[in-house]
Amino acid sequence: MKPGIRAIPRMILILIFTFIAALLAADETMSNMTSAVLESFDVPSQVDWIVQGSKFSTKDYPQLSVVRAWPDGLVGRNKENKDYYALGVHGKFDRMGYNYIEIIPGKKGSDGKVTPSPLVIPGRARSIDLWVWGANFNYYLEVHVRDFQGVDHVLPLGDLKFIGWKNLGVSVPGNIPQSRNTVPRYQGLEIVSFVLWTRPTEKVEDFYVFLDQVKVLTDIFEIRFDGDNLADVDTLNDLWAAGAKK
C-alpha cells in the first residue's frame, strides 16, 4: 500500500480529535463579558448582613447600620435622592494589633435569625470591586470567595489609608477553579465575606467604614449542545420530580 493512502486516515483522525478538543474548550476561549451588581445596599435589599469582630473587640462592637449615603463618583451629588444607601460599620477594639472585622452576607429565617448566605456570582468571575469610604486609618480589606469544591480563597482588595470614597477591586486569579470537565461544566464562585484588618501600629479605639455597590465583571458565555437543558440543575430537578405521566 502506498504511504500516501495510509496518511489520509491519520490526517482525518487528527482533524476529528482537534475538532472535538475545540468544542470542549470553546466555552473557555470564547467569552461574553458583563458587569453585574451583587449588592447595592439600597432599600429594600434581599441581603441581610452579619458583622463580627475578633477577640479584642470592645463590648457591643462592631456595629452595623444601613445609612443614606453614597459615593458621588457612583450616583452623583443629588443629595435629595433618598433611594441610595450604604452599609456602615462602626468598630472599636480594646488593644492595637492585627484585629479584624468580618462582614458576612446572610439571610433572615422565619425565626428572625440571620444566618450566613453567600453572594452567588453568575458566570465565571474575572474581577470583584466595591466602593469603600475610608478615614485614613492604616487598615486593609479582603474579599473571601468559595469555589465549588468548598475551598475558600482570600483576595486582597487594598489599603484603606485614604479619605472619602474610593473604588477598590481585585482580579480573580485563573488558578481558582470555576468549571469542570463533566456537565454541568460551569461552577461559579460565592462571596462568603469581606474582612477588614487593622495593622498593629494603627489606633483602633473608634472608627467607621462604609461599603457600597458590590460588583463583578463576569463571563456568562456557555457553549450550547443538544440536550443542554439537562445540564441545568434546576431544570433537571423539575423534570425528575415531574417524571413520566401515568
TIVOVO-259816 format. One record per residue (C-alpha): residue in three letters; z, y, x. Coordinates in nm, 4 decimals, always signed. Example, Ala and Ser with C-alpha at 12.3 -4.5 7.8 and 13.67 -1.06 7.14 Angstrom:
REM residues 2
<pt 'Ala', <+0.7800, -0.4500, +1.2300>>,
<pt 'Ser', <+0.7140, -0.1060, +1.3670>>,
REM end
This chain:
REM residues 246
<pt 'Met', <+0.0000, +0.0000, +0.0000>>,
<pt 'Lys', <-0.0903, +0.3418, +0.1314>>,
<pt 'Pro', <+0.2002, +0.5731, +0.2388>>,
<pt 'Gly', <+0.0768, +0.8462, +0.0056>>,
<pt 'Ile', <+0.1183, +0.6228, -0.3004>>,
<pt 'Arg', <+0.4776, +0.5359, -0.2031>>,
<pt 'Ala', <+0.5617, +0.9056, -0.1548>>,
<pt 'Ile', <+0.4724, +1.0038, -0.5124>>,
<pt 'Pro', <+0.7620, +0.8252, -0.6924>>,
<pt 'Arg', <+1.0081, +0.9527, -0.4346>>,
<pt 'Met', <+0.8964, +1.3110, -0.4857>>,
<pt 'Ile', <+0.9267, +1.2692, -0.8613>>,
<pt 'Leu', <+1.2790, +1.1347, -0.8249>>,
<pt 'Ile', <+1.3766, +1.4307, -0.6083>>,
<pt 'Leu', <+1.2390, +1.6707, -0.8698>>,
<pt 'Ile', <+1.4240, +1.4890, -1.1506>>,
<pt 'Phe', <+1.7571, +1.4973, -0.9643>>,
<pt 'Thr', <+1.7046, +1.8631, -0.8758>>,
<pt 'Phe', <+1.6361, +1.9476, -1.2396>>,
<pt 'Ile', <+1.9476, +1.7625, -1.3583>>,
<pt 'Ala', <+2.1638, +1.9346, -1.0961>>,
<pt 'Ala', <+2.0236, +2.2714, -1.2007>>,
<pt 'Leu', <+2.1151, +2.2043, -1.5631>>,
<pt 'Leu', <+2.4687, +2.1055, -1.4709>>,
<pt 'Ala', <+2.5152, +2.4159, -1.2583>>,
<pt 'Ala', <+2.3361, +2.6609, -1.4870>>,
<pt 'Asp', <+2.6473, +2.7910, -1.6555>>,
<pt 'Glu', <+2.7935, +2.8591, -1.3094>>,
<pt 'Thr', <+2.4916, +3.0533, -1.1777>>,
<pt 'Met', <+2.3880, +3.2401, -1.4927>>,
<pt 'Ser', <+2.6209, +3.4969, -1.6459>>,
<pt 'Asn', <+2.6860, +3.7168, -1.9467>>,
<pt 'Met', <+2.9461, +3.9677, -1.8321>>,
<pt 'Thr', <+3.1534, +4.1514, -2.0901>>,
<pt 'Ser', <+3.4688, +4.3623, -2.0976>>,
<pt 'Ala', <+3.7485, +4.2531, -2.3319>>,
<pt 'Val', <+4.0767, +4.4287, -2.4174>>,
<pt 'Leu', <+4.3508, +4.1660, -2.4465>>,
<pt 'Glu', <+4.6293, +4.4079, -2.5446>>,
<pt 'Ser', <+4.6204, +4.7784, -2.6242>>,
<pt 'Phe', <+4.9897, +4.8052, -2.7292>>,
<pt 'Asp', <+4.8692, +5.0093, -3.0259>>,
<pt 'Val', <+5.0459, +4.9569, -3.3575>>,
<pt 'Pro', <+5.0212, +4.7130, -3.5256>>,
<pt 'Ser', <+4.9909, +4.4600, -3.2431>>,
<pt 'Gln', <+4.9541, +4.0829, -3.2581>>,
<pt 'Val', <+5.1642, +4.0507, -2.9425>>,
<pt 'Asp', <+5.5421, +4.0731, -2.9136>>,
<pt 'Trp', <+5.6802, +4.1331, -2.5657>>,
<pt 'Ile', <+5.9786, +3.9947, -2.3795>>,
<pt 'Val', <+6.1410, +4.1676, -2.0833>>,
<pt 'Gln', <+6.3937, +4.0097, -1.8499>>,
<pt 'Gly', <+6.5356, +4.1092, -1.5139>>,
<pt 'Ser', <+6.6556, +3.9258, -1.2059>>,
<pt 'Lys', <+7.0153, +3.8550, -1.1012>>,
<pt 'Phe', <+7.1397, +4.2072, -1.0270>>,
<pt 'Ser', <+7.0081, +4.3763, -1.3419>>,
<pt 'Thr', <+7.2580, +4.6247, -1.4853>>,
<pt 'Lys', <+7.4170, +4.5032, -1.8086>>,
<pt 'Asp', <+7.1922, +4.5546, -2.1139>>,
<pt 'Tyr', <+6.8905, +4.6208, -1.8878>>,
<pt 'Pro', <+6.5942, +4.6083, -1.8612>>,
<pt 'Gln', <+6.4995, +4.7593, -2.1961>>,
<pt 'Leu', <+6.1635, +4.7542, -2.3728>>,
<pt 'Ser', <+6.0058, +5.0003, -2.6158>>,
<pt 'Val', <+5.6611, +5.0764, -2.7599>>,
<pt 'Val', <+5.6159, +5.4544, -2.7353>>,
<pt 'Arg', <+5.3479, +5.7008, -2.8479>>,
<pt 'Ala', <+5.1929, +5.7717, -2.5097>>,
<pt 'Trp', <+4.8624, +5.7055, -2.3359>>,
<pt 'Pro', <+4.6640, +5.7941, -2.0224>>,
<pt 'Asp', <+4.4338, +6.0934, -2.0683>>,
<pt 'Gly', <+4.1827, +5.9121, -1.8490>>,
<pt 'Leu', <+4.1554, +5.6458, -2.1174>>,
<pt 'Val', <+4.1526, +5.8259, -2.4534>>,
<pt 'Gly', <+4.1542, +6.1979, -2.3713>>,
<pt 'Arg', <+4.4061, +6.4772, -2.4242>>,
<pt 'Asn', <+4.4184, +6.4817, -2.8049>>,
<pt 'Lys', <+4.7971, +6.4879, -2.8485>>,
<pt 'Glu', <+4.7590, +6.4997, -3.2265>>,
<pt 'Asn', <+4.6245, +6.1459, -3.2313>>,
<pt 'Lys', <+4.9078, +5.9176, -3.3395>>,
<pt 'Asp', <+4.7203, +5.5881, -3.3091>>,
<pt 'Tyr', <+4.7700, +5.5248, -2.9370>>,
<pt 'Tyr', <+5.0786, +5.3648, -2.7854>>,
<pt 'Ala', <+5.2012, +5.2245, -2.4550>>,
<pt 'Leu', <+5.4660, +4.9724, -2.3543>>,
<pt 'Gly', <+5.7665, +5.1288, -2.1816>>,
<pt 'Val', <+6.0127, +4.9515, -1.9531>>,
<pt 'His', <+6.3485, +5.1097, -1.8646>>,
<pt 'Gly', <+6.5046, +4.9397, -1.5644>>,
<pt 'Lys', <+6.8363, +4.9549, -1.3782>>,
<pt 'Phe', <+6.9807, +4.7338, -1.1042>>,
<pt 'Asp', <+7.3284, +4.7287, -0.9524>>,
<pt 'Arg', <+7.2034, +4.6942, -0.5969>>,
<pt 'Met', <+6.8905, +4.7532, -0.3915>>,
<pt 'Gly', <+6.6747, +4.4632, -0.2778>>,
<pt 'Tyr', <+6.3835, +4.2508, -0.3943>>,
<pt 'Asn', <+6.4721, +4.2793, -0.7626>>,
<pt 'Tyr', <+6.2160, +4.2002, -1.0291>>,
<pt 'Ile', <+6.1416, +4.2509, -1.3969>>,
<pt 'Glu', <+5.9261, +4.0046, -1.5900>>,
<pt 'Ile', <+5.7148, +4.1442, -1.8748>>,
<pt 'Ile', <+5.6101, +3.8445, -2.0834>>,
<pt 'Pro', <+5.3724, +3.8280, -2.3815>>,
<pt 'Gly', <+5.5266, +3.6475, -2.6758>>,
<pt 'Lys', <+5.5083, +3.5703, -3.0447>>,
<pt 'Lys', <+5.7751, +3.6081, -3.3091>>,
<pt 'Gly', <+5.8519, +3.2960, -3.5105>>,
<pt 'Ser', <+5.9665, +3.2620, -3.8704>>,
<pt 'Asp', <+6.3253, +3.2733, -3.7461>>,
<pt 'Gly', <+6.2649, +3.6162, -3.5905>>,
<pt 'Lys', <+6.2958, +3.4841, -3.2362>>,
<pt 'Val', <+6.0281, +3.5832, -2.9847>>,
<pt 'Thr', <+5.9088, +3.3047, -2.7545>>,
<pt 'Pro', <+5.6550, +3.3246, -2.4675>>,
<pt 'Ser', <+5.2916, +3.3054, -2.5804>>,
<pt 'Pro', <+5.0363, +3.3740, -2.3027>>,
<pt 'Leu', <+4.7390, +3.6072, -2.3464>>,
<pt 'Val', <+4.4297, +3.3852, -2.3578>>,
<pt 'Ile', <+4.1361, +3.5140, -2.1524>>,
<pt 'Pro', <+3.7943, +3.4401, -2.3075>>,
<pt 'Gly', <+3.5194, +3.3079, -2.0804>>,
<pt 'Arg', <+3.5610, +3.2912, -1.7039>>,
<pt 'Ala', <+3.7659, +3.5853, -1.5810>>,
<pt 'Arg', <+3.6246, +3.7915, -1.2966>>,
<pt 'Ser', <+3.8853, +4.0688, -1.2874>>,
<pt 'Ile', <+4.2006, +4.1910, -1.4640>>,
<pt 'Asp', <+4.3144, +4.5518, -1.4939>>,
<pt 'Leu', <+4.5552, +4.7747, -1.6858>>,
<pt 'Trp', <+4.6820, +5.1311, -1.6866>>,
<pt 'Val', <+5.0244, +5.1919, -1.5329>>,
<pt 'Trp', <+5.2438, +5.5030, -1.5324>>,
<pt 'Gly', <+5.4489, +5.5375, -1.2154>>,
<pt 'Ala', <+5.7173, +5.7793, -1.0991>>,
<pt 'Asn', <+5.6502, +5.7420, -0.7245>>,
<pt 'Phe', <+5.9024, +5.4628, -0.6695>>,
<pt 'Asn', <+5.8237, +5.2156, -0.3922>>,
<pt 'Tyr', <+5.7652, +4.9226, -0.6279>>,
<pt 'Tyr', <+5.4690, +4.6892, -0.6807>>,
<pt 'Leu', <+5.3182, +4.4940, -0.9699>>,
<pt 'Glu', <+5.1784, +4.1416, -1.0032>>,
<pt 'Val', <+4.9981, +3.9535, -1.2798>>,
<pt 'His', <+5.0672, +3.5802, -1.3150>>,
<pt 'Val', <+4.7872, +3.3651, -1.4590>>,
<pt 'Arg', <+4.7874, +2.9954, -1.5513>>,
<pt 'Asp', <+4.4891, +2.7626, -1.5192>>,
<pt 'Phe', <+4.4028, +2.4645, -1.7412>>,
<pt 'Gln', <+4.5894, +2.2298, -1.5087>>,
<pt 'Gly', <+4.9138, +2.4177, -1.5709>>,
<pt 'Val', <+4.9226, +2.5789, -1.2269>>,
<pt 'Asp', <+5.0402, +2.9417, -1.2069>>,
<pt 'His', <+4.8674, +3.1854, -0.9710>>,
<pt 'Val', <+5.0091, +3.5200, -0.8547>>,
<pt 'Leu', <+4.7608, +3.8083, -0.8253>>,
<pt 'Pro', <+4.8669, +4.1461, -0.6769>>,
<pt 'Leu', <+4.7782, +4.4472, -0.8928>>,
<pt 'Gly', <+4.9060, +4.7033, -0.6408>>,
<pt 'Asp', <+5.1769, +4.9513, -0.5453>>,
<pt 'Leu', <+5.3430, +5.1841, -0.7956>>,
<pt 'Lys', <+5.4117, +5.4599, -0.5441>>,
<pt 'Phe', <+5.2185, +5.7238, -0.7355>>,
<pt 'Ile', <+5.2889, +5.9827, -1.0040>>,
<pt 'Gly', <+5.1468, +5.9562, -1.3549>>,
<pt 'Trp', <+4.8849, +5.7175, -1.4933>>,
<pt 'Lys', <+4.6637, +5.5036, -1.2722>>,
<pt 'Asn', <+4.4335, +5.2101, -1.3400>>,
<pt 'Leu', <+4.5338, +4.9040, -1.1362>>,
<pt 'Gly', <+4.3182, +4.5944, -1.1091>>,
<pt 'Val', <+4.2524, +4.2738, -0.9192>>,
<pt 'Ser', <+3.9598, +4.0352, -0.8805>>,
<pt 'Val', <+4.0182, +3.6746, -0.9848>>,
<pt 'Pro', <+3.9577, +3.4505, -0.6798>>,
<pt 'Gly', <+3.6872, +3.1883, -0.7101>>,
<pt 'Asn', <+3.9239, +2.9127, -0.5994>>,
<pt 'Ile', <+4.1172, +2.9347, -0.9275>>,
<pt 'Pro', <+3.9594, +2.6648, -1.1489>>,
<pt 'Gln', <+3.8113, +2.7834, -1.4782>>,
<pt 'Ser', <+3.5823, +2.4894, -1.5578>>,
<pt 'Arg', <+3.5458, +2.1142, -1.5021>>,
<pt 'Asn', <+3.2621, +1.8607, -1.4776>>,
<pt 'Thr', <+3.3239, +1.6995, -1.8172>>,
<pt 'Val', <+3.2745, +1.8745, -2.1513>>,
<pt 'Pro', <+3.4112, +2.0993, -2.2720>>,
<pt 'Arg', <+3.3413, +2.2491, -1.9282>>,
<pt 'Tyr', <+3.4889, +2.5931, -1.9910>>,
<pt 'Gln', <+3.8642, +2.6019, -1.9289>>,
<pt 'Gly', <+3.9932, +2.9580, -1.9467>>,
<pt 'Leu', <+4.2919, +3.1255, -1.7861>>,
<pt 'Glu', <+4.6023, +3.2654, -1.9550>>,
<pt 'Ile', <+4.8114, +3.5669, -1.8566>>,
<pt 'Val', <+5.1722, +3.4461, -1.8620>>,
<pt 'Ser', <+5.3464, +3.7602, -1.7306>>,
<pt 'Phe', <+5.3421, +4.0846, -1.5392>>,
<pt 'Val', <+5.6103, +4.1067, -1.2729>>,
<pt 'Leu', <+5.7418, +4.4350, -1.1319>>,
<pt 'Trp', <+5.9160, +4.4110, -0.7921>>,
<pt 'Thr', <+6.1403, +4.6660, -0.6205>>,
<pt 'Arg', <+6.1431, +4.6966, -0.2428>>,
<pt 'Pro', <+6.4774, +4.6807, -0.0533>>,
<pt 'Thr', <+6.4607, +5.0401, +0.0732>>,
<pt 'Glu', <+6.3967, +5.1984, -0.2679>>,
<pt 'Lys', <+6.6621, +5.3148, -0.5139>>,
<pt 'Val', <+6.6889, +5.1159, -0.8348>>,
<pt 'Glu', <+6.9684, +5.2705, -1.0416>>,
<pt 'Asp', <+6.7409, +5.4225, -1.3100>>,
<pt 'Phe', <+6.3617, +5.4174, -1.3579>>,
<pt 'Tyr', <+6.0833, +5.3958, -1.6165>>,
<pt 'Val', <+5.7419, +5.2287, -1.6018>>,
<pt 'Phe', <+5.4755, +5.2321, -1.8754>>,
<pt 'Leu', <+5.1822, +4.9947, -1.9295>>,
<pt 'Asp', <+4.8670, +5.0385, -2.1372>>,
<pt 'Gln', <+4.5422, +4.8539, -2.2179>>,
<pt 'Val', <+4.5334, +4.5140, -2.0525>>,
<pt 'Lys', <+4.1647, +4.4424, -1.9992>>,
<pt 'Val', <+3.9482, +4.1745, -1.8359>>,
<pt 'Leu', <+3.5926, +4.1558, -1.7082>>,
<pt 'Thr', <+3.4771, +3.8076, -1.8011>>,
<pt 'Asp', <+3.1674, +3.5871, -1.8065>>,
<pt 'Ile', <+3.1147, +3.4391, -2.1543>>,
<pt 'Phe', <+2.7888, +3.2550, -2.0773>>,
<pt 'Glu', <+2.7807, +2.8863, -2.1762>>,
<pt 'Ile', <+2.4785, +2.6592, -2.1414>>,
<pt 'Arg', <+2.3536, +2.5154, -2.4718>>,
<pt 'Phe', <+2.2724, +2.1469, -2.5229>>,
<pt 'Asp', <+2.2040, +1.9068, -2.8099>>,
<pt 'Gly', <+2.5430, +1.8379, -2.9700>>,
<pt 'Asp', <+2.7272, +2.1232, -2.8007>>,
<pt 'Asn', <+2.9252, +2.1805, -3.1221>>,
<pt 'Leu', <+3.1070, +1.8530, -3.0476>>,
<pt 'Ala', <+3.2352, +2.0053, -2.7238>>,
<pt 'Asp', <+3.4193, +2.2784, -2.9145>>,
<pt 'Val', <+3.7785, +2.1658, -2.9627>>,
<pt 'Asp', <+3.8346, +2.3455, -3.2963>>,
<pt 'Thr', <+3.5064, +2.2197, -3.4428>>,
<pt 'Leu', <+3.5753, +1.8658, -3.3221>>,
<pt 'Asn', <+3.9241, +1.8663, -3.4740>>,
<pt 'Asp', <+3.7863, +1.9858, -3.8096>>,
<pt 'Leu', <+3.5140, +1.7205, -3.8105>>,
<pt 'Trp', <+3.7572, +1.4493, -3.7074>>,
<pt 'Ala', <+4.0065, +1.5459, -3.9776>>,
<pt 'Ala', <+3.7361, +1.5518, -4.2450>>,
<pt 'Gly', <+3.5948, +1.2115, -4.1445>>,
<pt 'Ala', <+3.3251, +1.0337, -4.3411>>,
<pt 'Lys', <+3.3086, +1.0854, -4.7160>>,
<pt 'Lys', <+3.4127, +0.7716, -4.9049>>,
REM end
